[in-house]
């Protein structure tokens, strides 16, 4: 087996998750012998990178980025680039150029099996992942190289409060300390000021929203009616924007409610579950009420704020989503699932191909054994234990991910060639 070392490797970091994870990752790569540089596009990027000598500010216009990136790669002798998500314009351009130049592309994302794992892949993630074109039979062949049981989730980490806090802090720096980056434009349509206000509002209202969520969940679980679940996503999230057939979340709401009206038995109900980080920039509750009222379904359609999904999955009949990673929790429990967008778990063995009205009428159960094999394959490859935002999650993540980055094989090749590092056998703690 080849020696794991950072010698002769030069990592160029672009934008990462809010918070100190990228800084800590760079620090450990240096300890492994690699050179590390960080490109910052705003004051928020700079605030969480604590190595001034390796920080490179980009103050130019978006139109200048491609040429600047080419120059940086040449000047620094970069062998690898590291980024969080591959769809924002600066990252998409960098990935395209890196492929052209034969430079390694390391992509981090929220876990496909979140919140207890994060995703680490080479080349692309989500709709650009290798998983998109990988058959279940190929995964089975890969698993022949492993005889370990799939690890269970840990006791806890990945606290939403940390995520919201770092998001608010990041946008505060961009709002009030961004004088050196006057050309910076966020990759989302909303202004930085509005982003900050929404993060702050979300942070302050979390206790009150928890009460609202608890009451809504209680009414549904004790309502005594069969119900179906619609898993909502953030409209501005890259998975929704880049890998779905809908331009807005309202379009998805309309399709789902109308499909429910056409196919579901009249005594069944429909529950919309918001994303845990939903901040109100899209009036979801209002839109759901409006569409349900138009179709005479006001008493049968419900809305639940974010939070954990498990309580609602206990009694659900089926679930629909665009391409939310929460769909994995549905499949893990053997619940019928229908998707509309491109998702790494969209395999014919366990994701429904029925028309929506027919799905709500009589959904076919997924092949649970096939999904268990798929899930085990992810846990043996691209899903790394830990989290970006809590200190405990970062510590756990760092124990494995640096070795994966320095390995010559990507996570999927490593399983097949036998170079994959042993996986921690995490166990639930009561």
C-alpha positions as CSV (number, residue, x, y, z in Angstrom):
1,X,0.0,0.0,0.0
2,X,1.3,3.5,-0.9
3,X,2.5,5.6,1.9
4,X,0.0,8.3,3.0
5,X,1.9,11.6,2.8
6,X,1.3,15.2,1.8
7,X,4.8,15.5,0.3
8,X,4.8,17.2,-3.1
9,X,1.1,18.1,-2.7
10,X,-0.2,21.6,-2.9
11,X,-3.8,22.2,-1.9
12,X,-5.6,25.3,-3.0
13,X,-8.8,25.9,-0.9
14,X,-11.8,27.8,-2.2
15,X,-15.0,28.5,-0.2
16,X,-15.9,26.1,2.6
17,X,-18.7,25.5,5.1
18,X,-19.3,28.4,7.5
19,X,-17.0,28.1,10.5
20,X,-13.5,26.9,11.2
21,X,-13.6,23.5,9.5
22,X,-11.5,24.4,6.4
23,X,-8.9,26.1,8.6
24,X,-8.5,23.0,10.7
25,X,-8.4,20.8,7.6
26,X,-5.7,22.9,6.1
27,X,-3.7,22.8,9.3
28,X,-3.7,19.0,9.4
29,X,-2.8,18.7,5.7
30,X,0.3,20.9,6.5
31,X,1.2,18.5,9.3
32,X,1.1,15.7,6.8
33,X,3.7,17.6,4.7
34,X,1.5,19.4,2.1
35,X,1.5,23.0,1.2
36,X,-1.8,24.7,1.7
37,X,-3.3,28.0,0.3
38,X,-6.7,29.6,0.8
39,X,-8.5,31.9,-1.6
40,X,-10.9,34.2,0.1
41,X,-13.7,36.0,-1.7
42,X,-15.1,38.1,1.2
43,X,-14.5,39.0,4.8
44,X,-16.4,36.0,6.0
45,X,-13.9,33.7,4.3
46,X,-11.0,35.6,5.8
47,X,-12.5,35.6,9.3
48,X,-12.4,31.8,9.6
49,X,-8.9,31.3,8.1
50,X,-6.4,31.9,10.8
51,X,-3.2,31.6,8.7
52,X,-2.6,35.0,7.2
53,X,0.6,34.0,5.3
54,X,-1.4,31.4,3.3
55,X,-4.4,33.5,2.6
56,X,-5.0,34.9,-0.9
57,X,-7.7,37.5,-1.2
58,X,-9.6,37.7,-4.5
59,X,-10.9,41.2,-4.9
60,X,-11.6,41.2,-8.6
61,X,-14.9,41.0,-10.5
62,X,-16.5,37.6,-11.3
63,X,-15.5,38.0,-14.9
64,X,-11.8,38.0,-13.8
65,X,-12.0,34.8,-11.7
66,X,-11.2,32.2,-14.4
67,X,-8.0,33.9,-15.5
68,X,-7.0,34.6,-11.9
69,X,-7.6,31.0,-10.9
70,X,-5.4,29.7,-13.8
71,X,-2.7,32.1,-12.7
72,X,-2.9,31.0,-9.0
73,X,-2.7,27.3,-9.9
74,X,0.4,27.9,-12.0
75,X,2.1,30.2,-9.5
76,X,1.5,28.0,-6.5
77,X,2.0,24.7,-8.4
78,X,-1.4,23.5,-7.1
79,X,-1.9,19.8,-7.4
80,X,-5.4,19.8,-5.8
81,X,-8.3,22.1,-5.1
82,X,-10.7,21.8,-2.2
83,X,-14.2,23.2,-2.1
84,X,-17.6,23.0,-0.5
85,X,-20.3,22.3,-3.1
86,X,-19.5,22.4,-6.8
87,X,-22.3,24.4,-8.3
88,X,-21.7,28.0,-7.2
89,X,-20.2,29.9,-10.2
90,X,-16.7,30.4,-8.8
91,X,-16.5,26.7,-8.0
92,X,-18.0,25.5,-11.2
93,X,-15.5,27.5,-13.2
94,X,-12.6,26.2,-11.0
95,X,-13.7,22.6,-11.4
96,X,-13.9,22.9,-15.1
97,X,-10.4,24.4,-15.4
98,X,-9.0,21.9,-12.8
99,X,-10.2,19.0,-14.9
100,X,-8.7,20.5,-18.0
101,X,-5.3,20.9,-16.2
102,X,-5.4,17.4,-14.6
103,X,-5.7,18.9,-11.0
104,X,-7.4,16.8,-8.3
105,X,-10.8,18.1,-7.2
106,X,-11.9,17.4,-3.6
107,X,-15.6,18.2,-3.0
108,X,-17.2,18.4,0.5
109,X,-20.9,18.5,1.0
110,X,-23.5,17.9,3.6
111,X,-23.9,14.2,4.2
112,X,-26.0,12.1,1.9
113,X,-26.8,10.4,5.2
114,X,-26.9,13.5,7.3
115,X,-26.6,14.6,10.1
116,X,-24.1,12.1,11.4
117,X,-21.9,12.0,8.3
118,X,-20.5,14.4,5.8
119,X,-19.9,13.7,2.1
120,X,-16.4,13.7,0.6
121,X,-16.0,12.9,-3.1
122,X,-13.6,13.6,-6.0
123,X,-14.7,15.5,-9.1
124,X,-18.3,16.4,-8.1
125,X,-21.1,15.8,-5.7
126,X,-24.9,15.4,-5.7
127,X,-26.0,15.5,-9.4
128,X,-22.4,15.5,-10.5
129,X,-21.4,12.6,-8.3
130,X,-20.0,9.3,-9.6
131,X,-23.0,7.7,-7.8
132,X,-25.4,9.0,-10.4
133,X,-24.2,6.6,-13.1
134,X,-23.3,3.7,-10.7
135,X,-25.6,0.7,-10.7
136,X,-26.5,-1.3,-7.6
137,X,-24.7,-4.3,-9.1
138,X,-21.5,-2.3,-9.3
139,X,-21.9,-1.4,-5.6
140,X,-22.5,-5.0,-4.7
141,X,-19.2,-6.0,-6.4
142,X,-17.5,-3.2,-4.4
143,X,-18.9,-4.5,-1.1
144,X,-17.3,-7.9,-1.8
145,X,-14.1,-6.3,-0.6
146,X,-15.6,-5.6,2.8
147,X,-17.0,-7.9,5.4
148,X,-17.8,-5.2,8.1
149,X,-21.2,-4.3,9.3
150,X,-22.5,-0.8,8.4
151,X,-21.7,1.6,11.2
152,X,-24.6,3.0,13.3
153,X,-25.0,6.7,14.1
154,X,-23.2,8.2,17.1
155,X,-24.9,9.5,20.2
156,X,-25.0,13.1,18.8
157,X,-23.3,15.9,16.9
158,X,-24.2,18.1,14.0
159,X,-26.2,20.5,16.1
160,X,-28.4,22.8,14.0
161,X,-27.7,25.7,16.4
162,X,-24.0,25.6,15.5
163,X,-24.8,25.7,11.8
164,X,-27.2,28.7,12.2
165,X,-24.7,30.5,14.5
166,X,-21.8,30.3,12.1
167,X,-24.0,31.3,9.2
168,X,-25.1,34.4,11.1
169,X,-21.5,35.2,12.1
170,X,-20.2,34.7,8.5
171,X,-22.8,37.1,7.1
172,X,-22.1,39.7,9.8
173,X,-18.5,39.8,8.6
174,X,-19.6,40.2,5.0
175,X,-22.1,43.0,6.0
176,X,-19.8,45.0,8.2
177,X,-16.2,44.1,7.3
178,X,-16.3,43.7,3.6
179,X,-14.7,46.9,2.5
180,X,-11.7,45.1,0.9
181,X,-14.0,43.0,-1.3
182,X,-16.2,45.6,-3.0
183,X,-16.7,43.4,-6.1
184,X,-18.0,40.4,-4.1
185,X,-21.4,39.1,-5.1
186,X,-23.0,36.3,-3.3
187,X,-23.9,33.2,-5.3
188,X,-27.5,33.4,-4.1
189,X,-30.0,36.0,-5.3
190,X,-30.7,37.4,-1.8
191,X,-28.5,40.3,-0.6
192,X,-26.0,39.7,2.2
193,X,-27.9,42.0,4.5
194,X,-31.1,40.0,4.1
195,X,-29.2,36.8,4.5
196,X,-27.8,38.0,7.8
197,X,-31.2,39.2,9.1
198,X,-32.8,35.8,8.2
199,X,-30.0,33.9,10.0
200,X,-30.3,36.2,13.1
201,X,-34.1,35.9,13.1
202,X,-33.8,32.1,12.8
203,X,-31.4,32.0,15.7
204,X,-33.6,34.2,17.9
205,X,-36.9,32.4,17.1
206,X,-35.6,28.9,17.5
207,X,-37.2,28.3,21.0
208,X,-40.6,29.6,19.8
209,X,-40.5,27.7,16.5
210,X,-39.7,24.5,18.5
211,X,-42.9,25.0,20.4
212,X,-44.9,25.5,17.2
213,X,-43.3,22.4,15.7
214,X,-44.0,20.3,18.7
215,X,-47.7,21.3,18.7
216,X,-48.1,20.6,15.0
217,X,-46.3,17.2,15.3
218,X,-48.5,16.3,18.3
219,X,-51.7,17.1,16.4
220,X,-50.6,14.9,13.5
221,X,-49.4,12.0,15.5
222,X,-52.5,12.0,17.6
223,X,-54.9,12.7,14.8
224,X,-55.7,9.1,14.1
225,X,-55.6,9.6,10.3
226,X,-53.3,8.0,7.7
227,X,-50.9,10.6,6.3
228,X,-48.3,11.1,3.6
229,X,-45.2,13.2,4.0
230,X,-43.7,15.8,1.6
231,X,-40.1,16.6,2.4
232,X,-39.3,20.3,1.6
233,X,-35.9,21.7,0.8
234,X,-34.4,25.2,0.8
235,X,-35.4,26.8,-2.5
236,X,-31.9,28.5,-2.7
237,X,-30.0,25.3,-2.1
238,X,-27.9,24.1,-5.0
239,X,-29.5,20.6,-5.1
240,X,-32.9,22.2,-5.7
241,X,-31.7,24.9,-8.1
242,X,-29.3,22.8,-10.2
243,X,-30.8,19.2,-10.1
244,X,-34.6,19.6,-10.0
245,X,-37.2,20.3,-12.7
246,X,-38.7,23.2,-10.6
247,X,-37.7,26.8,-10.6
248,X,-39.4,27.5,-7.3
249,X,-40.6,25.6,-4.3
250,X,-44.2,26.8,-4.9
251,X,-44.2,24.8,-8.2
252,X,-43.3,21.7,-6.2
253,X,-46.0,22.4,-3.6
254,X,-48.6,22.8,-6.4
255,X,-47.7,19.5,-8.1
256,X,-47.7,17.5,-4.9
257,X,-51.0,18.9,-3.5
258,X,-52.8,18.4,-6.9
259,X,-51.4,14.9,-7.2
260,X,-52.6,14.2,-3.6
261,X,-56.1,15.5,-4.5
262,X,-56.3,13.3,-7.5
263,X,-55.0,10.0,-6.1
264,X,-55.1,9.8,-2.3
265,X,-58.1,8.2,-0.5
266,X,-60.4,10.9,0.9
267,X,-59.6,10.1,4.5
268,X,-55.8,10.5,4.1
269,X,-53.9,13.6,5.0
270,X,-50.8,15.3,3.6
271,X,-48.0,16.7,5.8
272,X,-45.4,19.1,4.5
273,X,-42.2,19.0,6.6
274,X,-39.9,22.1,6.3
275,X,-36.1,21.9,6.1
276,X,-34.4,22.3,9.5
277,X,-32.8,25.6,8.2
278,X,-35.9,27.0,6.6
279,X,-35.7,30.8,7.3
280,X,-38.9,32.1,5.9
281,X,-37.5,33.7,2.7
282,X,-40.2,31.7,0.9
283,X,-43.7,31.9,2.4
284,X,-44.2,28.1,2.4
285,X,-47.0,28.0,5.0
286,X,-49.0,30.7,3.2
287,X,-48.6,29.0,-0.2
288,X,-49.6,25.6,1.1
289,X,-52.7,27.0,2.7
290,X,-53.6,28.9,-0.5
291,X,-53.2,25.8,-2.8
292,X,-55.0,23.5,-0.3
293,X,-57.9,26.0,0.0
294,X,-58.3,26.2,-3.8
295,X,-58.6,22.4,-4.0
296,X,-60.9,22.1,-0.9
297,X,-58.2,20.3,1.1
298,X,-57.6,22.8,3.9
299,X,-58.5,20.3,6.7
300,X,-56.3,17.6,5.2
301,X,-53.1,19.4,4.5
302,X,-50.6,20.3,7.3
303,X,-47.3,22.2,7.7
304,X,-44.6,21.4,10.2
305,X,-41.6,23.6,10.8
306,X,-38.0,22.1,10.6
307,X,-36.5,19.9,13.3
308,X,-35.9,16.2,13.4
309,X,-37.8,13.9,11.0
310,X,-38.0,10.7,13.0
311,X,-41.2,11.5,14.9
312,X,-43.2,12.0,11.7
313,X,-41.8,8.9,10.0
314,X,-43.1,6.5,12.6
315,X,-46.6,6.3,11.2
316,X,-46.2,7.7,7.6
317,X,-47.6,5.8,4.6
318,X,-45.4,7.3,1.9
319,X,-43.1,10.3,1.2
320,X,-42.3,12.5,-1.7
321,X,-39.5,15.0,-2.3
322,X,-37.6,16.7,-5.0
323,X,-34.2,15.3,-4.1
324,X,-33.7,15.9,-0.4
325,X,-31.1,13.8,1.5
326,X,-33.9,13.2,4.0
327,X,-35.2,10.7,1.5
328,X,-32.5,8.4,2.7
329,X,-34.2,8.3,6.2
330,X,-37.4,7.3,4.5
331,X,-35.8,4.5,2.5
332,X,-33.9,3.3,5.6
333,X,-37.3,2.6,7.2
334,X,-38.7,0.8,4.2
335,X,-41.2,3.5,3.4
336,X,-42.3,4.1,-0.2
337,X,-40.6,7.2,-1.7
338,X,-41.0,9.2,-4.9
339,X,-38.6,11.8,-6.1
340,X,-38.7,14.5,-8.8
341,X,-35.1,15.7,-9.2
342,X,-31.7,14.1,-9.7
343,X,-30.6,12.4,-6.5
344,X,-27.7,10.0,-5.7
345,X,-30.2,7.5,-4.2
346,X,-32.6,7.6,-7.2
347,X,-32.2,3.9,-8.0
348,X,-35.1,1.9,-9.6
349,X,-34.8,-0.8,-7.0
350,X,-36.1,1.4,-4.2
351,X,-37.4,4.8,-5.5
352,X,-40.9,4.7,-7.1
353,X,-41.4,5.3,-10.8
354,X,-45.2,5.4,-10.4
355,X,-47.2,8.5,-11.6
356,X,-47.8,10.8,-8.6
357,X,-51.6,10.2,-8.3
358,X,-51.1,6.4,-8.5
359,X,-48.3,6.7,-5.9
360,X,-50.6,8.4,-3.4
361,X,-53.3,5.9,-4.2
362,X,-51.3,2.7,-3.7
363,X,-47.5,3.2,-3.3
364,X,-45.3,0.2,-3.9
365,X,-42.9,-0.7,-1.2
366,X,-39.1,-0.3,-2.0
367,X,-36.7,-3.3,-2.1
368,X,-35.5,-2.8,1.4
369,X,-32.6,-5.2,1.1
370,X,-31.4,-3.4,-2.0
371,X,-31.4,-0.1,-0.1
372,X,-29.5,-1.6,2.8
373,X,-26.8,-2.6,0.4
374,X,-26.7,0.9,-1.2
375,X,-26.5,2.5,2.2
376,X,-23.7,0.2,3.3
377,X,-21.8,1.1,0.2
378,X,-22.1,4.8,0.9
379,X,-20.9,4.3,4.5
380,X,-17.9,2.4,3.2
381,X,-17.0,5.1,0.7
382,X,-18.0,8.7,0.6
383,X,-19.8,9.2,3.9
384,X,-17.3,10.2,6.6
385,X,-18.3,10.2,10.3
386,X,-18.4,13.7,11.8
387,X,-19.8,17.2,11.1
388,X,-18.7,20.6,9.9
389,X,-20.2,22.8,12.6
390,X,-19.9,21.3,16.1
391,X,-16.5,20.9,17.7
392,X,-17.2,17.2,18.4
393,X,-18.3,16.6,14.9
394,X,-15.1,18.3,13.5
395,X,-12.8,16.3,15.7
396,X,-14.4,13.0,14.5
397,X,-14.3,14.1,10.9
398,X,-10.6,15.0,11.0
399,X,-9.7,11.5,12.2
400,X,-10.4,10.0,8.8
401,X,-10.8,12.6,6.0
402,X,-7.2,13.8,5.7
403,X,-6.0,10.3,5.0
404,X,-8.8,9.9,2.4
405,X,-7.7,13.2,0.7
406,X,-4.1,12.0,0.5
407,X,-5.0,8.6,-0.8
408,X,-4.3,8.1,-4.5
409,X,-7.8,6.5,-5.0
410,X,-11.1,8.3,-4.6
411,X,-13.5,6.9,-1.9
412,X,-15.2,4.5,-4.4
413,X,-12.0,3.2,-6.0
414,X,-10.4,2.8,-2.6
415,X,-13.1,0.2,-1.6
416,X,-12.5,-1.8,-4.8
417,X,-8.7,-1.7,-4.6
418,X,-8.5,-2.4,-0.8
419,X,-6.9,0.9,0.0
420,X,-9.9,2.3,2.0
421,X,-9.2,3.0,5.6
422,X,-11.1,0.9,8.2
423,X,-14.3,2.5,9.3
424,X,-15.1,3.4,12.9
425,X,-17.8,1.1,14.2
426,X,-19.8,3.9,15.8
427,X,-22.6,2.9,18.1
428,X,-25.6,4.7,19.5
429,X,-25.4,5.7,23.1
430,X,-28.6,6.1,25.2
